[in-house]
Protein backbone atom coordinates (compact mmCIF):
# COMPACT_ATOMS: atom_id res chain seq x y z
CA UNK A 1 0.00 0.00 0.00
CA UNK A 2 1.36 3.42 -0.96
CA UNK A 3 1.00 6.65 0.97
CA UNK A 4 -0.02 8.84 -1.96
CA UNK A 5 -3.09 9.73 0.09
CA UNK A 6 -0.85 11.67 2.45
CA UNK A 7 0.59 13.84 -0.33
CA UNK A 8 -2.80 14.24 -2.00
CA UNK A 9 -5.06 14.75 1.02
CA UNK A 10 -3.51 14.91 4.49
CA UNK A 11 -0.46 17.04 3.67
CA UNK A 12 -2.40 19.77 1.81
CA UNK A 13 -5.02 19.79 4.58
CA UNK A 14 -2.38 20.29 7.27
CA UNK A 15 -0.89 23.17 5.31
CA UNK A 16 -4.28 24.87 5.13
CA UNK A 17 -4.54 25.19 8.91
CA UNK A 18 -2.40 27.28 11.21
CA UNK A 19 1.08 25.82 11.67
CA UNK A 20 0.93 25.11 15.40
CA UNK A 21 -2.53 23.51 15.11
CA UNK A 22 -1.20 21.28 12.33
CA UNK A 23 1.75 20.34 14.53
CA UNK A 24 -0.56 19.29 17.36
CA UNK A 25 -2.74 17.29 14.95
CA UNK A 26 0.31 15.27 13.89
CA UNK A 27 1.34 14.74 17.52
CA UNK A 28 -2.16 13.54 18.36
CA UNK A 29 -2.14 11.04 15.50
CA UNK A 30 1.26 9.64 16.33
CA UNK A 31 0.32 9.64 20.00
CA UNK A 32 -2.41 7.14 19.13
CA UNK A 33 0.15 5.00 17.34
CA UNK A 34 2.26 5.13 20.48
CA UNK A 35 -0.60 3.87 22.65
CA UNK A 36 -2.30 1.24 20.49
CA UNK A 37 -0.49 -2.13 20.67
CA UNK A 38 0.81 -3.34 17.32
CA UNK A 39 0.12 -0.09 15.47
CA UNK A 40 3.77 0.93 15.46
CA UNK A 41 4.86 -2.25 13.69
CA UNK A 42 1.98 -1.89 11.24
CA UNK A 43 3.11 1.64 10.42
CA UNK A 44 6.71 0.49 9.94
CA UNK A 45 5.50 -2.16 7.51
CA UNK A 46 3.30 0.34 5.65
CA UNK A 47 6.25 2.71 5.26
CA UNK A 48 8.69 -0.12 4.39
CA UNK A 49 11.16 1.13 6.98
CA UNK A 50 14.54 -0.57 6.38
CA UNK A 51 16.06 -2.52 9.28
CA UNK A 52 19.66 -3.28 8.47
CA UNK A 53 22.60 -3.80 10.81
CA UNK A 54 24.78 -1.70 8.48
CA UNK A 55 22.81 1.40 9.54
CA UNK A 56 23.67 1.03 13.23
CA UNK A 57 26.17 3.31 14.88
CA UNK A 58 27.74 3.22 18.34
CA UNK A 59 28.71 6.53 19.89
CA UNK A 60 28.92 7.89 23.44
CA UNK A 61 28.39 4.40 24.79
CA UNK A 62 24.99 4.09 23.07
CA UNK A 63 23.83 2.01 20.12
CA UNK A 64 21.71 3.89 17.59
CA UNK A 65 19.88 1.56 15.15
CA UNK A 66 20.44 4.23 12.51
CA UNK A 67 21.91 7.74 12.49
CA UNK A 68 18.64 9.60 11.82
CA UNK A 69 17.18 11.38 14.85
CA UNK A 70 14.12 13.45 15.55
CA UNK A 71 15.30 16.90 16.60
CA UNK A 72 14.20 18.58 19.79
CA UNK A 73 11.24 20.90 19.38
CA UNK A 74 9.02 18.46 17.52
CA UNK A 75 7.79 16.46 20.52
CA UNK A 76 8.43 18.70 23.49
CA UNK A 77 6.43 16.68 26.03
CA UNK A 78 7.07 13.03 25.00
CA UNK A 79 3.59 12.59 23.54
CA UNK A 80 4.42 10.24 20.66
CA UNK A 81 7.85 8.70 21.24
CA UNK A 82 6.96 5.21 19.95
CA UNK A 83 5.22 6.76 16.94
CA UNK A 84 8.39 8.56 15.87
CA UNK A 85 10.38 5.35 16.10
CA UNK A 86 7.71 3.68 13.96
CA UNK A 87 8.42 6.22 11.20
CA UNK A 88 12.00 4.97 11.10
CA UNK A 89 13.90 7.31 13.40
CA UNK A 90 16.87 5.77 15.18
CA UNK A 91 16.63 8.20 18.10
CA UNK A 92 14.14 10.70 19.47
CA UNK A 93 15.08 13.88 21.33
CA UNK A 94 12.36 15.13 23.65
CA UNK A 95 12.04 18.77 24.65
CA UNK A 96 13.06 21.36 25.25
CA UNK A 97 11.84 20.44 28.77
CA UNK A 98 11.79 23.07 31.51
CA UNK A 99 11.73 22.16 35.23
CA UNK A 100 8.35 23.82 35.82
CA UNK A 101 5.45 23.96 33.37
CA UNK A 102 5.24 27.10 31.27
CA UNK A 103 3.03 28.27 28.41
CA UNK A 104 5.72 29.75 26.20
CA UNK A 105 5.28 32.90 24.14
CA UNK A 106 1.93 34.31 22.97
CA UNK A 107 0.42 32.91 19.75
CA UNK A 108 0.85 32.99 16.83
CA UNK A 109 4.42 31.80 17.30
CA UNK A 110 5.04 29.36 14.45
CA UNK A 111 4.98 30.26 10.75
CA UNK A 112 5.58 28.27 7.54
CA UNK A 113 7.10 29.61 4.32
CA UNK A 114 6.50 26.88 1.72
CA UNK A 115 8.16 28.68 -1.20
CA UNK A 116 11.43 28.73 0.75
CA UNK A 117 10.78 25.45 2.61
CA UNK A 118 11.35 27.29 5.87
CA UNK A 119 9.84 27.72 9.32
CA UNK A 120 10.08 30.57 11.81
CA UNK A 121 9.39 29.62 15.39
CA UNK A 122 9.06 31.84 18.45
CA UNK A 123 7.58 29.19 20.74
CA UNK A 124 9.63 30.07 23.80
CA UNK A 125 9.91 26.61 25.40
CA UNK A 126 6.23 25.75 25.98
CA UNK A 127 6.60 22.77 28.29
CA UNK A 128 4.41 20.52 30.39
CA UNK A 129 7.34 20.43 32.81
CA UNK A 130 9.82 17.78 33.86
CA UNK A 131 7.38 15.86 36.09
CA UNK A 132 4.91 15.24 33.25
CA UNK A 133 7.65 14.20 30.83
CA UNK A 134 9.07 11.84 33.42
CA UNK A 135 5.67 10.21 33.91
CA UNK A 136 5.40 9.57 30.16
CA UNK A 137 8.85 7.98 29.91
CA UNK A 138 9.36 6.12 33.17
CA UNK A 139 9.33 2.34 32.88
CA UNK A 140 9.09 2.36 29.09
CA UNK A 141 11.49 0.81 26.59
CA UNK A 142 12.10 2.04 23.07
CA UNK A 143 13.95 0.62 20.05
CA UNK A 144 16.54 3.41 20.10
CA UNK A 145 18.00 6.07 22.40
CA UNK A 146 15.75 8.79 23.79
CA UNK A 147 17.46 12.08 24.52
CA UNK A 148 16.10 14.79 26.79
CA UNK A 149 16.81 18.39 25.81
CA UNK A 150 16.89 20.64 28.89
CA UNK A 151 16.22 24.37 29.17
CA UNK A 152 15.58 26.95 31.82
CA UNK A 153 12.24 28.49 32.71
CA UNK A 154 11.68 31.95 31.27
CA UNK A 155 11.21 33.46 34.73
CA UNK A 156 14.50 32.11 36.08
CA UNK A 157 17.22 34.78 36.15
CA UNK A 158 20.16 33.99 33.90
CA UNK A 159 22.56 33.84 36.83
CA UNK A 160 20.47 30.96 38.25
CA UNK A 161 20.19 29.07 34.97
CA UNK A 162 22.38 26.24 36.31
CA UNK A 163 19.78 25.60 39.02
CA UNK A 164 17.11 24.97 36.37
CA UNK A 165 19.32 22.71 34.27
CA UNK A 166 20.20 20.75 37.39
CA UNK A 167 16.54 20.44 38.40
CA UNK A 168 15.61 19.08 34.98
CA UNK A 169 18.54 16.68 35.09
CA UNK A 170 17.60 15.39 38.53
CA UNK A 171 14.01 14.75 37.43
CA UNK A 172 14.81 13.06 34.13
CA UNK A 173 18.26 11.49 34.48
CA UNK A 174 17.07 7.92 34.81
CA UNK A 175 14.59 8.11 31.89
CA UNK A 176 17.07 9.69 29.48
CA UNK A 177 19.64 7.82 27.40
CA UNK A 178 21.46 11.10 26.79
CA UNK A 179 20.92 14.69 27.93
CA UNK A 180 21.25 17.91 25.96
CA UNK A 181 21.99 21.30 27.47
CA UNK A 182 20.17 23.79 25.26
CA UNK A 183 21.87 27.19 25.47
CA UNK A 184 20.92 28.32 21.98
CA UNK A 185 17.21 29.05 21.67
CA UNK A 186 16.61 32.65 20.54
CA UNK A 187 13.19 32.69 22.20
CA UNK A 188 14.23 32.77 25.87
CA UNK A 189 15.74 36.20 26.59
CA UNK A 190 19.45 36.08 27.36
CA UNK A 191 19.79 32.31 26.94
CA UNK A 192 22.37 32.54 24.17
CA UNK A 193 24.67 34.38 26.57
CA UNK A 194 25.41 30.93 28.00
CA UNK A 195 27.14 30.01 24.73
CA UNK A 196 30.08 32.09 25.94
CA UNK A 197 32.85 29.47 26.17
CA UNK A 198 33.79 30.35 29.76
CA UNK A 199 30.19 30.33 31.05
CA UNK A 200 29.45 27.19 29.08
CA UNK A 201 32.47 25.43 30.51
CA UNK A 202 31.33 26.15 34.07
CA UNK A 203 27.79 24.98 33.29
CA UNK A 204 28.89 21.70 31.71
CA UNK A 205 31.36 21.02 34.52
CA UNK A 206 28.54 21.48 37.02
CA UNK A 207 26.28 19.13 35.10
CA UNK A 208 29.06 16.54 34.89
CA UNK A 209 29.39 16.65 38.68
CA UNK A 210 25.65 16.12 39.06
CA UNK A 211 25.83 13.27 36.54
CA UNK A 212 28.59 11.51 38.48
CA UNK A 213 26.63 11.82 41.72
CA UNK A 214 23.46 10.43 40.13
CA UNK A 215 25.36 7.55 38.54
CA UNK A 216 26.76 6.59 41.95
CA UNK A 217 23.32 6.89 43.54
CA UNK A 218 21.61 4.72 40.92
CA UNK A 219 24.62 2.42 40.47
CA UNK A 220 24.27 2.98 36.75
CA UNK A 221 26.43 4.37 33.95
CA UNK A 222 26.80 8.12 33.57
CA UNK A 223 24.67 9.81 30.94
CA UNK A 224 26.27 11.31 27.82
CA UNK A 225 25.96 15.09 27.96
CA UNK A 226 25.58 17.03 24.71
CA UNK A 227 25.42 20.78 24.15
CA UNK A 228 23.27 22.43 21.49
CA UNK A 229 24.58 25.67 20.01
CA UNK A 230 23.10 28.09 17.48
CA UNK A 231 23.85 28.29 13.77
CA UNK A 232 24.61 31.97 14.37
CA UNK A 233 27.74 31.19 16.39
CA UNK A 234 30.82 32.90 14.97
CA UNK A 235 33.28 30.33 13.61
CA UNK A 236 36.07 31.35 16.00
CA UNK A 237 33.69 31.11 18.95
CA UNK A 238 32.65 27.66 17.71
CA UNK A 239 36.31 26.66 17.87
CA UNK A 240 36.48 27.80 21.50
CA UNK A 241 33.26 25.98 22.35
CA UNK A 242 34.62 22.75 20.86
CA UNK A 243 37.83 23.11 22.86
CA UNK A 244 35.93 23.79 26.10
CA UNK A 245 33.56 20.85 25.64
CA UNK A 246 36.48 18.52 25.07
CA UNK A 247 38.30 19.91 28.11
CA UNK A 248 35.36 19.44 30.49
CA UNK A 249 34.43 15.99 29.19
CA UNK A 250 31.20 16.63 27.32
CA UNK A 251 30.16 13.80 25.02
CA UNK A 252 28.97 15.74 22.04
CA UNK A 253 27.93 18.88 20.23
CA UNK A 254 24.70 19.54 18.33
CA UNK A 255 25.08 22.09 15.51
CA UNK A 256 22.77 23.79 15.53
CA UNK A 257 19.69 25.67 16.63
CA UNK A 258 17.63 28.12 14.59
CA UNK A 259 19.06 31.33 13.12
CA UNK A 260 18.05 34.93 13.77
CA UNK A 261 20.23 36.27 10.95
CA UNK A 262 17.97 38.63 8.93
CA UNK A 263 20.01 38.01 5.78
CA UNK A 264 18.75 34.41 5.68
CA UNK A 265 15.07 35.19 6.15
CA UNK A 266 12.41 35.15 3.45
CA UNK A 267 11.29 38.71 2.79
CA UNK A 268 7.80 37.79 3.97
CA UNK A 269 9.25 36.80 7.35
CA UNK A 270 10.87 40.18 7.99
CA UNK A 271 9.94 41.52 11.40
CA UNK A 272 8.73 38.23 12.83
CA UNK A 273 10.22 37.16 16.16
CA UNK A 274 11.94 33.84 16.62
CA UNK A 275 14.42 31.64 14.79
CA UNK A 276 14.56 30.41 11.20
CA UNK A 277 14.98 26.78 10.13
CA UNK A 278 14.80 24.89 6.86
CA UNK A 279 16.43 25.28 3.46
CA UNK A 280 17.71 28.88 3.98
CA UNK A 281 20.06 27.75 6.80
CA UNK A 282 21.44 24.80 4.87
CA UNK A 283 24.81 26.23 3.84
CA UNK A 284 25.54 27.64 7.27
CA UNK A 285 24.73 24.31 8.92
CA UNK A 286 27.08 22.50 6.54
CA UNK A 287 29.89 25.01 7.05
CA UNK A 288 29.71 24.95 10.85
CA UNK A 289 29.55 21.16 10.89
CA UNK A 290 32.66 20.89 8.73
CA UNK A 291 34.51 23.35 10.96
CA UNK A 292 33.44 21.56 14.16
CA UNK A 293 34.49 18.20 12.70
CA UNK A 294 37.94 19.51 11.84
CA UNK A 295 38.39 21.10 15.26
CA UNK A 296 37.03 18.20 17.30
CA UNK A 297 39.09 15.60 15.44
CA UNK A 298 36.98 12.68 16.68
CA UNK A 299 36.99 13.87 20.30
CA UNK A 300 33.26 14.78 20.31
CA UNK A 301 30.17 13.15 18.92
CA UNK A 302 28.81 15.57 16.32
CA UNK A 303 25.10 15.89 15.58
CA UNK A 304 24.05 17.96 12.57
CA UNK A 305 20.64 19.63 12.35
CA UNK A 306 19.44 22.49 10.17
CA UNK A 307 18.37 22.55 6.53
CA UNK A 308 18.29 18.77 6.12
CA UNK A 309 15.65 18.61 3.38
CA UNK A 310 16.58 15.54 1.29
CA UNK A 311 18.05 12.09 1.75
CA UNK A 312 21.14 13.32 -0.10
CA UNK A 313 21.54 16.07 2.51
CA UNK A 314 21.82 13.41 5.20
CA UNK A 315 24.50 11.53 3.25
CA UNK A 316 26.40 14.78 2.80
CA UNK A 317 26.28 15.67 6.51
CA UNK A 318 27.67 12.26 7.44
CA UNK A 319 30.42 12.64 4.86
CA UNK A 320 31.24 16.04 6.37
CA UNK A 321 31.74 14.48 9.80
CA UNK A 322 28.37 14.10 11.50
CA UNK A 323 27.89 10.95 13.53
CA UNK A 324 24.16 11.60 13.75
CA UNK A 325 21.77 13.77 11.73
CA UNK A 326 18.50 15.17 13.07
CA UNK A 327 15.36 16.18 11.17
CA UNK A 328 12.76 18.83 11.92
CA UNK A 329 11.73 21.19 9.11
CA UNK A 330 12.52 18.63 6.42
CA UNK A 331 10.02 16.30 8.06
CA UNK A 332 7.35 19.03 7.92
CA UNK A 333 7.81 19.48 4.18
CA UNK A 334 8.54 15.87 3.17
CA UNK A 335 6.02 14.04 5.34
CA UNK A 336 6.04 10.68 7.14
CA UNK A 337 7.89 8.78 4.41
CA UNK A 338 10.98 10.96 4.75
CA UNK A 339 12.89 8.98 7.44
CA UNK A 340 12.44 5.67 5.58
CA UNK A 341 13.50 7.32 2.31
CA UNK A 342 16.65 8.57 4.01
CA UNK A 343 17.48 5.09 5.29
CA UNK A 344 17.03 3.57 1.84
CA UNK A 345 19.33 6.21 0.35
CA UNK A 346 21.95 5.48 2.99
CA UNK A 347 21.84 1.78 2.13
CA UNK A 348 22.16 2.55 -1.61
CA UNK A 349 25.15 4.76 -0.87
CA UNK A 350 26.80 1.99 1.14
CA UNK A 351 26.17 -0.50 -1.67
CA UNK A 352 27.58 1.85 -4.31
CA UNK A 353 30.71 2.47 -2.26
CA UNK A 354 31.17 -1.12 -1.17
CA UNK A 355 31.05 0.03 2.47
CA UNK A 356 30.25 -2.25 5.38
CA UNK A 357 28.58 0.29 7.73
CA UNK A 358 27.18 3.80 7.76
CA UNK A 359 30.02 4.98 9.99
CA UNK A 360 32.43 4.27 7.14
CA UNK A 361 30.85 7.17 5.21
CA UNK A 362 32.28 9.74 7.61
CA UNK A 363 35.05 11.74 6.00
CA UNK A 364 34.48 10.19 2.57
CA UNK A 365 33.68 13.29 0.56
CA UNK A 366 32.73 12.53 -3.05
CA UNK A 367 35.29 13.37 -5.70
CA UNK A 368 34.58 16.67 -7.46
N, C-alpha and C positions, 0 to 999 in steps of 0.2 A: 504493500500500500504506500502510495506517495503522499507527500505533504503539500501538494499544490494548493489545497484548500487554505493553507495558512497564508501563502502569498496572495491568493485571489480574494480571500474573505477576511480572515482574522487580522492579518497585518494591516491592510488598509483601514479596517474598522478601528484598530488601536490608534492609528495615526490621525483619526478624525476626532478623537477625544483628547482632552488636556493631558499633557505629558505625565504628570504625576498620577492622575487617575488611571492612565494606561499602565503605568508601572505597577500600581497596586492590583490591577486586574490580573496581570501576569503572575504576581506573587501569590494571589489567591488561588489561581489555577494550579500552579506548581505546588502550593501548599497542600492541595487535595491529593496530588500524586504522592507527596511525602507521607500522607496519613493512611492512604488506602493500600492494604497489603497486596503485593504483586503488581501494582500499577507502574512502579518504577521500572521493573524488568520488561513490562509490556512496552513502555515508552522507548526503552533502549532498543528493543527489537524493531519497533516501528521506524526508528531513526537509523537503524543499521549502524549502531555505534561500534567501532572497531575495538576489540580487546586483544592486544598483542603485547607480549613481554618485551618486545623491542622498544616500545614506547615508554617503559618505566624508567624512572630516574631516581637515584638516591642522593640526597643532599641534606645537610644539617641533621644527620641521623634519622631522617624520615624517608620512607619510600612513597613516591608519587607514582600512581599507575600510568600517568602521562603528564607532560609538562604544561598542560593548559589549565589555568585556574580562573575561577570567577573572582573578579576584582571586588574589593570592598566598595560599599556604596550601593550595590545592587540589592542585597538582602541584609539590611542593617540589623534586623532583630531575629535572625535565625528562623524565619517562617517556613522556608522551603528547601532546607539543606539537601534532603534526599532527592528532591526533584531536580536540583541542579546537577547532582551526580548522574542522574538518569539521562540527562542531555549529553553526557560524555565528558564533563569536566573531571580532571584528575585531582583537583583541590577546590575548596570553597573558602573564601575569606569573608567572615561575618563582620559587620560593623559599618561605620565606626560606632563603637559602643561607648557610652558615657556612664560614669558610676551611678548617677541619679537620672531618672527619666527627665527628658526635656522635649519640648515641642519643635524646636528648631526655628528657623526664620519664618516670617509671614509669607503666605502664598499670594500670587504664584511665585514659584522659586525653582522651576525646572522648565526649560524651553528647548524645543527641537528645531534644527535648521536642516531640513532634508536635502536641499540643494548642495550644501557643503558637507553633508553627513557629519553633523556636529551636534553637540549638546552644550548648553550652559546651565550649570546648576549652582544654586545659592541656598541649598537645603539647610546648612548650618547644624549638622549633627542631630537631626531628629532621632531620638532613641527611646526605646522602651525601658532602658536602664539595664545595668549588669545583672540584677536579680532575675529579671524576666528571661534574658538571654540564657542565663545559667539553667533555668528551669527547662528550657527547650532543648538543651544539649546534654544535660546530665544523664548518665546511664545509657546513652545511645552510641551505636557504632556505625561508622560510615565506611564506604569503600576506598576513601582517600583522606588525606589530612584536611582538617578543618582549622583554619587560622582565625584568630580573633584580633581585630584591629581596634586599638584603644585610643580614646581621645579624652579631652577634659571637658567638663561642663562649661557652658558659656559664662555662667556667673562666678566661676572660680577665678580669682586673680591670677595673673600669669606667674607671679612669684610662688604660687602654691600649686602650680600645674603638676609637679611631681607627686603631690598627695593624691590627685585624681588618677593619674596613671597607676600609682601603686594600688589604689582602691579597686580599680578595674581588674588589675592583675590578680589581687587576692581573691576576688570573687570568681574569676574565670580560669585561673591557672590550670585546674585539674580537668577542665572540659575543652581545653585548647591544645592542639598539637603543636602550634607555633603561635607567637604573639607578635603583633606589629605595633610599634609606637608611631602614631600618626602626628607629625609635627608640621604638616604641609597643607592642610586645608586652608583655602583663602576665606572661608565663611565663618570662622571663629576669630574675632578680632585679636590681633597680636600673636596668634598661634605660630605663625611662620618665623617669629623671632627665635623660637627654639631650634631653628635650623642652624643658628650660629654654632660653629664647630665646638667652641668651648662649652657653651650651655648644653649642647647635645651630648657631649662627652660625659658631663656630670650626670645628666638624666639617665643615660644608658648604664653608666656605672652603678647608679642607685638601683635601677631595675635588675641588673645582674645580681646585686646583693640580695634583693628580695627573692629572686629566682632560686638562688642557692639555698636560702633559708627554707623556702617552700619545698624544694626537692628533698632536703633532709627530713622535714616534717612528714612528708608523704612517702618517704623512702622510694622515690621514683626519680627517673632521669630529669635533668633540667630541661626547660623549654627553650627552643631556639628563639632568639629575639631578633626581629627585623626592624628596620627603620624605613619609613616612607617619606621621601622628600619630593619637592615640587619640580615640575619641568622648567620653572623659571629660575632655578638655581644657577648662578654664574659658574661657568666651568671651573675656575680656579677655586671657588668655594666648594664645589663638588669634590675636587681633589682633596681638600682639607677634611671634608666629611668622611670620605673613604678612609683616609689615614686614621682619623679618630675612631671610627667604628672598628677598624682592625685592632687598634691599640687597646680598646676597652673590651674586646672579645665579643662584639655583636656577631650574630650568625650571617646576617644578610642585609641587603639594601634593595628597596623597591623604588624604581625610577620610572615614572613618577606621577605625582598628583596633577590636578588640572592647572591650566595656565590662566593668568590674568593679563597677559601681554596683549594690549589693544591691537598691535600690528597683526596678530593672528586671527582676530575675530571677524566673522562675517559682518558686513556693513549693517545688516538688519539687527545685529546684536549689540551695536554700539550703545553704551549707556546702561546696559543691564548689569546688575551685580553678579558676583559669583565667578566660577572658573569654567574654562572652555575645555572640552574633550572632543575626540573624534579625529577625522582626517586632517584638519588644519594643524594639529600638534604633531603630526607623524614625523616630520624631519627632525624636530627638536628631540623627540623621544629617542629616535635612532642615534642621533649625535651624542646625547648624554650617556646612553647605554654604552656606546663604543668607548667613550672616554673613561667611564667607570670601570669597564672591563680591563682596559689597559692599565689603569691605576691599581686596581685591586689585585690583578695577577693571580687569580684563583684563591685569594684569601678571604673572599666573601661570596656568599650565594647571591646572584644577581637576578632580580625579577623585573621584567620589562612590562610596562603598561602605558598605554597612550597611543591612539591612532592605529591600533591593530584592527584593520578593516577587512583583510582577506587572509586566506590560508597561507598565501605566499608571504604575507607580512610576518606571520609567526615563524616560518622557516628562516626568514632573513634575521629576525631578532635572535634566534638561537645561534645562527652563524656569527652574529656580531658579539656573542658572548653571554647571552641570557641563559640561565639554567631553567628558568620557568617564565612563562608568558601569560599575562592575565588579560581577560576580555571584559569590556563594559559597553562602550558605545557601539563597537562593532556588532555586538550581540543584538542591540536595539535595532540596528539597520539590516542585519542579515537574518535574524530570526532563529528559531530553535534548532535548525539543522546546522548552524554554523560550527559548533564544537566538533560534531562528527565529521564534517567536511574538512576541518583542520587536521584531524587525526588521520584521515585517509590521505591527505596531501603529504603529511609527514612520512607515512609508510611508503608512498610512491617515491619520495625523495631518498629515503634509505635504500630502496630497491635500486634506483637509478645510480646511486653512488656506491653500491655494494657495501653498505655500512651495516654493522651488526646491532646498533642501538642508537637511540635518538641523541644521547650524549655525545656521540662521535661527530655530530654535526657542528658542535661548538668550535668556532675558530676556522671553519672550512668555508671561507668566502668564495663564491663562484668566480671563475676566471672572467675578466672583462674582455 
